[in-house]
Amino acid sequence: MAIRKRPVQKIIKIDNRFNDDPIFEPIDSLPEINSNIFWLIAAQVKDQGSNRITLSPDQIKREVGYNSHISNKQIAKNVDDTFSRLLTIQLSKEEKDKNTGHINKIRENIFKRSVVDTDTLETSVEVSDSFQYLFNHLEHWTRFSITQYVRLHSNYSRKLFRLLKQWRTVGHKEYKIDDFRKRLQIPKSYRPTDIDRRVLSLCIEELCANFQNFKVTKNYRKGVRGRKLDSYIFTWVPEKNNQQDVYYDSSIEDTNSVYYIKSNPYLTDKQKFRALDRFYGFTLGTCAKEYKEGHLHSYFLPNKLHKRSRRTAFHRSDLKSLTQYKHAQFAQLLHVYEEVSKKGFLTPEDKEDMQLLKMGYMKSEEDRDRDQKAEKERLKSLEESAKDMQVQRDNGNVSIDFTHAGQDLNDSLSLFDIKDLS
């Protein structure tokens, strides 16, 4: 069995049947750390067939939101506990034996084999044949970022996040009240007011960082005496088909998330402050208190995370140096800064950072144009050389000289010398 070691994949892509099959409901009830580990593994097995995938404890620690003081042994223990909990997910089926004609009852777990090395503490996993359809050769799928997922802490938010990501390019999804209860595993004892307070309020505050202009609307039945709740309608700005779920740079991803929260016209100020607290992992009330105190350094970064000692030319301490951003990344950052500037919300320090971003964008554009021009000239030169060789070949004026074969490697190019035989 092949063992595949490759860079950690940050995008989860899974068959839509996962969202609808009750067999997978226990995954949505896993404790937060176990859920994070499962989805990190799910990202790695995408399109890998029956290959065994291996992750180091450092890779797991970096991606699933562990505190820095957690030991590798504790991580390995949590991984083993995750595999133990996943044993409850079984596919039960009946198959007819080709030789005997007997009917066999078969039970198969989602992972055929899971290994935690007690010395290296590495984790290896293989997907069972009956569950290959979830991760391979997908026709209809749900895609989302593990980076965004691990920042969600409510089980309700996590489940709804995954369900809505199935419709990310549509920007609209309606759930009948009974279907919504069932999918999110909401207790039957919850009245609509309880769902508002214990489910929807959390979902709105956590998901507004991942869906632009996220909104929840209640739809009531018509022709019924009183207000009888019929469904919930979730809307957001549709994502483009090629839109990235993760920008491979936390400063860009955080910039977008903060902008989504603060610019959402359907949130109250209180909801925005609470959403920011949840996004950063602060105690509720922290961002509202900062705002009241005033003197904010940046629209995009709370004072609590602002570092006075500047590592780069930027005031904003979570931005990297100018040389570390690519042209497309400068464009992504500038787009958000310009949108916020139109509304007049940039601080003086933000405006100076924006000028630096413009300089970096222009410089990277010049470098890109220069590189593209050099590449075009190189390709043109190769094309002309190829045409010259074709002309000489057509005229019968090409020969291969073997007189220098076996000599110093520096002379080996003489094997392809073009000689004029006339």
C-alpha positions in Angstrom: 0.0 0.0 0.0 1.5 3.4 -1.0 2.2 5.9 1.7 1.7 9.5 0.6 3.5 12.3 2.2 2.7 15.7 0.8 2.0 19.3 2.0 -1.0 19.7 4.3 -4.1 20.4 2.3 -6.3 23.2 3.7 -9.4 22.7 1.5 -12.0 20.1 2.3 -13.9 18.7 -0.6 -16.6 16.1 0.1 -19.5 14.5 -1.7 -22.8 16.2 -1.1 -24.3 12.8 0.1 -22.3 13.4 3.3 -24.7 16.3 4.1 -27.8 14.2 3.7 -27.0 10.7 5.0 -28.0 10.1 8.7 -25.0 7.7 9.1 -22.7 10.7 9.4 -24.7 12.6 12.0 -22.4 11.5 14.9 -19.5 13.5 13.3 -21.5 16.7 14.0 -21.7 15.8 17.7 -18.0 15.2 18.1 -16.1 17.4 20.7 -14.5 20.4 19.0 -10.9 19.0 18.9 -12.0 15.6 17.6 -14.1 17.3 14.9 -11.2 19.5 13.9 -8.9 16.4 13.6 -11.5 14.5 11.5 -12.0 17.3 9.0 -8.2 17.9 8.7 -7.8 14.2 7.8 -10.8 14.6 5.4 -8.9 17.3 3.6 -5.8 15.1 3.2 -7.6 12.0 1.7 -9.3 14.0 -1.1 -8.6 12.3 -4.4 -6.1 9.9 -2.8 -8.1 6.7 -3.4 -6.7 3.9 -1.2 -3.4 5.5 -0.5 -2.3 5.7 3.1 -2.0 9.3 4.2 0.4 10.4 6.9 0.4 13.5 9.1 3.0 14.5 11.7 1.9 15.9 15.1 3.4 19.3 14.2 1.2 19.5 11.1 -1.9 18.6 13.1 -1.0 21.1 15.8 -0.5 23.9 13.3 -3.8 23.4 11.5 -6.5 22.5 14.1 -6.2 25.3 16.6 -4.1 23.8 19.4 -2.4 26.0 22.0 1.4 26.1 21.6 1.9 24.4 25.0 0.1 21.2 24.0 2.6 18.3 23.7 2.8 16.0 20.7 1.9 13.0 23.0 -1.4 14.8 23.9 -2.1 15.4 20.2 -1.4 11.7 19.4 -3.8 10.8 22.2 -6.5 13.1 20.9 -6.1 11.6 17.4 -6.4 8.1 18.7 -9.5 9.1 20.7 -11.0 10.6 17.4 -10.5 7.3 15.6 -12.1 5.5 18.5 -15.2 7.8 18.3 -15.5 7.3 14.5 -15.9 3.5 15.0 -19.6 4.2 15.6 -19.9 5.3 11.9 -20.5 2.0 10.1 -22.0 1.1 6.7 -24.1 -2.0 7.0 -24.9 -3.9 3.8 -25.7 -7.3 2.4 -23.8 -8.9 -0.5 -24.3 -12.2 -2.2 -21.2 -14.5 -2.2 -20.3 -15.3 -5.8 -19.0 -18.8 -4.9 -21.5 -20.0 -2.3 -24.5 -17.9 -3.2 -25.0 -17.1 0.5 -26.0 -13.7 1.6 -23.3 -12.0 3.8 -24.0 -9.2 6.2 -21.1 -6.7 6.1 -20.2 -3.8 8.4 -17.5 -1.4 7.3 -16.0 1.7 9.1 -15.2 5.0 7.3 -11.5 4.3 7.8 -10.2 0.9 6.9 -7.0 1.4 8.9 -5.8 4.1 11.3 -2.4 4.1 12.9 -0.8 6.3 15.5 2.9 5.6 15.8 3.8 5.6 19.5 7.5 6.6 18.7 7.2 9.2 16.0 3.6 10.1 17.0 2.7 10.2 13.3 -0.8 9.5 12.2 -1.6 7.3 9.1 -5.0 6.6 7.7 -6.7 4.7 4.8 -10.2 5.2 3.6 -12.4 2.1 3.4 -13.5 1.0 -0.1 -17.2 1.6 0.7 -16.5 5.2 1.6 -14.2 6.1 -1.3 -17.2 7.9 -3.0 -17.0 10.6 -0.3 -13.6 11.8 -1.3 -12.8 10.7 -4.9 -14.1 11.4 -8.4 -16.7 13.9 -7.1 -19.4 15.2 -9.3 -21.5 17.1 -6.7 -19.5 18.3 -3.8 -19.2 20.7 -0.9 -16.0 22.7 -0.5 -14.8 24.7 2.5 -11.6 25.7 4.3 -10.3 23.9 7.4 -8.9 27.3 8.5 -12.3 28.8 8.6 -13.9 25.7 10.1 -11.7 25.5 13.2 -12.5 29.1 14.1 -16.1 28.1 14.6 -16.9 26.8 18.1 -20.6 26.1 18.1 -21.7 22.7 16.8 -24.7 24.4 15.3 -22.5 27.0 13.4 -20.2 24.2 12.2 -23.0 22.1 10.8 -24.8 25.1 9.2 -21.5 26.4 7.8 -20.9 23.1 5.9 -24.5 22.9 4.7 -24.5 26.4 3.3 -21.1 25.9 1.7 -22.9 23.4 -0.6 -24.8 26.5 -2.0 -21.9 29.0 -1.8 -22.2 30.1 -5.5 -26.0 30.4 -5.2 -26.2 32.7 -2.2 -29.5 31.5 -1.0 -30.9 28.5 0.8 -34.2 27.9 2.5 -34.9 25.2 5.2 -38.3 24.2 6.4 -38.5 24.5 10.2 -38.7 20.7 10.7 -35.9 20.0 8.2 -33.8 22.6 9.9 -34.4 21.1 13.4 -33.4 17.6 12.0 -30.3 18.7 10.2 -28.9 20.7 13.0 -30.0 18.1 15.6 -31.9 20.7 17.6 -33.8 19.3 20.7 -37.5 18.9 20.1 -38.1 20.9 23.3 -36.7 24.1 21.7 -39.5 26.6 20.8 -38.8 29.1 18.0 -37.7 31.6 20.6 -35.2 29.1 22.0 -33.9 28.5 18.4 -33.5 32.2 18.0 -31.5 32.6 21.2 -29.5 29.4 21.4 -29.0 28.5 17.8 -29.5 31.3 15.3 -27.8 34.1 17.3 -24.7 32.0 17.6 -24.7 31.0 13.9 -25.2 34.6 12.8 -22.3 35.9 14.9 -19.9 33.2 13.8 -20.8 32.8 10.2 -21.0 36.4 9.2 -17.1 36.3 9.0 -17.3 33.7 6.2 -20.3 34.8 4.2 -20.5 38.4 2.9 -23.8 40.2 3.9 -25.0 37.1 5.7 -28.7 37.3 6.6 -31.4 35.1 8.2 -35.0 35.7 7.4 -38.0 34.0 8.9 -40.8 32.9 6.6 -44.3 32.6 8.0 -47.1 30.5 6.6 -49.8 32.4 4.7 -53.5 31.9 5.3 -53.0 30.7 8.9 -54.3 32.5 11.9 -51.5 33.9 14.0 -47.8 33.9 13.0 -46.9 30.3 12.3 -43.2 29.9 11.4 -42.7 27.9 8.2 -39.0 28.2 7.3 -35.7 30.0 7.6 -34.1 31.6 4.6 -30.3 32.2 4.6 -28.8 34.7 2.1 -25.4 36.0 1.3 -23.4 37.4 -1.6 -22.8 34.5 -3.9 -19.2 33.4 -4.3 -17.6 33.1 -7.7 -17.0 29.6 -9.0 -13.2 30.2 -8.8 -13.2 32.1 -5.6 -10.6 30.9 -3.1 -11.8 29.5 0.3 -8.5 30.3 1.8 -5.8 32.7 0.7 -2.8 30.9 2.2 -2.0 34.0 4.1 -3.7 34.8 7.4 -3.4 38.6 7.1 -5.5 38.5 3.8 -8.0 36.0 5.2 -8.5 38.1 8.4 -8.8 41.3 6.4 -11.7 39.8 4.4 -13.4 38.4 7.5 -13.2 41.6 9.5 -14.6 43.5 6.5 -17.4 41.0 6.1 -18.4 41.5 9.8 -18.1 45.3 9.9 -19.7 46.0 6.6 -22.7 43.7 7.0 -25.8 46.0 6.8 -28.1 43.4 8.5 -26.2 43.2 11.8 -26.7 45.6 14.7 -23.6 47.2 16.3 -23.9 44.8 19.2 -23.9 41.8 16.9 -20.9 43.1 15.1 -18.9 43.6 18.3 -19.9 40.1 19.5 -19.0 38.6 16.1 -15.5 40.2 16.2 -15.0 38.9 19.8 -15.9 35.4 18.6 -13.7 35.7 15.5 -10.6 36.7 17.6 -11.4 34.4 20.5 -11.9 37.3 22.9 -14.2 37.5 26.0 -17.5 38.9 24.8 -17.5 42.7 25.3 -13.8 43.2 24.5 -14.2 44.9 21.1 -17.2 47.0 22.2 -15.1 48.3 25.2 -12.2 49.1 22.8 -14.5 51.1 20.5 -15.9 53.1 23.4 -12.4 54.0 24.6 -11.5 55.2 21.1 -8.0 55.7 19.6 -8.2 52.6 17.4 -5.0 52.0 15.5 -6.7 50.1 12.6 -10.1 49.3 11.2 -8.8 45.7 10.6 -7.0 44.9 13.8 -8.1 45.4 17.4 -5.8 47.3 19.7 -5.5 44.2 21.9 -3.6 42.5 19.0 -1.7 45.6 17.9 2.0 45.4 18.6 3.9 48.7 19.2 7.2 47.4 17.9 6.8 47.4 14.1 8.3 44.4 12.4 7.7 45.8 8.9 7.0 49.1 7.2 3.3 48.7 7.9 1.6 50.1 11.0 -0.7 47.1 11.1 1.4 44.5 12.9 -0.2 41.4 11.3 0.8 42.4 7.8 3.9 40.9 6.3 6.8 42.8 4.7 6.2 44.2 1.2 8.6 41.7 -0.4 6.5 38.8 0.9 3.3 39.6 -1.0 2.6 38.6 -4.6 0.9 40.8 -7.2 -2.5 39.1 -6.7 -2.2 39.3 -2.9 -1.6 43.1 -3.1 -4.7 43.3 -5.3 -6.8 41.4 -2.8 -5.7 43.6 0.1 -6.1 46.8 -1.8 -9.6 46.0 -2.9 -10.8 45.7 0.7 -8.9 48.8 1.8 -10.4 50.8 -1.1 -13.9 49.7 -0.2 -13.4 50.7 3.5 -11.9 54.0 2.3 -15.0 54.9 0.3 -17.0 54.6 3.5 -14.5 56.8 5.4 -13.6 54.3 8.1 -9.9 54.0 7.5 -7.7 55.3 10.4 -4.7 57.6 9.7 -2.4 54.5 10.1 -4.6 52.5 7.7 -4.3 55.2 5.1 -0.5 55.1 5.3 -0.6 51.3 5.0 -2.8 51.6 2.0 -0.2 53.9 0.3 2.4 51.2 1.0 0.1 48.6 -0.5 -0.3 50.7 -3.6 3.4 51.1 -4.0 3.9 47.3 -3.5 1.2 46.6 -6.1 2.7 48.9 -8.7 6.2 47.5 -8.1 5.0 43.9 -8.3 3.1 44.8 -11.5 6.3 46.2 -13.1 8.2 43.1 -12.0 5.5 40.9 -13.4 5.4 42.8 -16.7 9.2 42.6 -17.0 9.2 38.9 -16.3 6.4 38.3 -18.8 8.3 40.3 -21.4 11.5 38.4 -20.8 9.6 35.1 -21.0 8.0 36.2 -24.3 11.4 37.1 -25.7 12.9 33.8 -24.6 10.0 31.9 -26.3 10.3 34.0 -29.4 14.1 33.2 -29.6 13.4 29.5 -29.1 10.7 29.6 -31.8 13.1 31.3 -34.3 15.9 28.8 -33.5 13.4 26.0 -34.2 12.4 27.5 -37.5 16.1 27.9 -38.5 16.7 24.3 -37.7 13.6 23.2 -39.6 14.8 25.1 -42.7 18.3 23.6 -42.5 16.8 20.1 -42.0 14.5 20.6 -45.0 17.6 21.6 -47.1 19.5 18.6 -45.9 22.1 20.7 -44.1 21.9 19.1 -40.6 24.2 16.5 -39.2 25.1 15.2 -35.8 28.8 15.2 -34.9 29.9 12.3 -32.6 33.6 13.1 -32.6 33.4 14.6 -29.0 31.2 11.8 -27.5 32.4 10.7 -24.1 34.6 13.8 -23.5 34.1 16.4 -20.8 30.5 17.2 -20.1 31.1 20.9 -20.9 31.8 19.8 -24.5 28.7 17.6 -24.8 26.7 20.3 -26.5 28.8 19.7 -29.6 26.7 16.6 -30.2 24.1 19.0 -31.5 26.4 21.3 -33.6 24.8 22.3 -37.0 27.4 21.9 -39.8 27.2 23.4 -43.2 28.0 20.5 -45.5 28.0 22.5 -48.7 
